[in-house]
Every structure is written in structure tokens, then in C-alpha cells.
Amino acid sequence: MNTVELEAATFRRLLQHLNEKRPDVQNIDLMILAGFCRNCLADWYREAAAAQDIEMSKEAARERIYGESFEQWKAKHQKPASAEQIAAFERAQNEAH
């Protein structure tokens, strides 16, 4: 296996973990703790496609990351952000800048 294959396998494992084992982990919590979320992964995926001259919509990239449409995933897994989560997110954003 070469580096690209190893990185691809690792990325697939990350998506599997997020989508199958931990769909309960909210994007806002990922943003607070890690500074990125599933939507960021979709944006990076779309940017990588663009770098290879592959056109990809935001929705298509999100579907690749979430394993289903973003709307379906949100309906199943996304909960409203609590006041505490919003405050923690704002603190994390301010610390990052």
C-alpha cells in the first residue's frame, strides 16, 4: 500500500466511525473540541475535487461525507444546540482567531 491508499483507508474509517458508530456526536461539539465538523470535511472534499478539476456541488460533497443527504442526516441525528453549546462554540471561535 502506498501513502495515498493508506490515507484513503483512514479517511473511510473516519467517516464510518462518525456515521455508524458516533452519529450522536453533534457537529457543534466537533467544532468546539476539534475546530472542524462533518460540514468542514465536506467542504474539504469538494475543494479536493475542484483541485482535480472535478465539479461537485455542496450537497453532493455532504452526501459523500454523511452517507446520505444532509437533510436526512439532520432529521435523524441533529438536535437543537443548547445555550451551553452555543456559548462554548463562540468561545472556541474567539480563541481560534
PyMOL commands that set and color helices and strands:
alter all, ss='L'
color gray80, all
select helices_A, chain A and resi 3-21+27-34+38-51+58-66+70-77+83-96
alter helices_A, ss='H'
color red, helices_A
deselect
rebuild
show_as cartoon
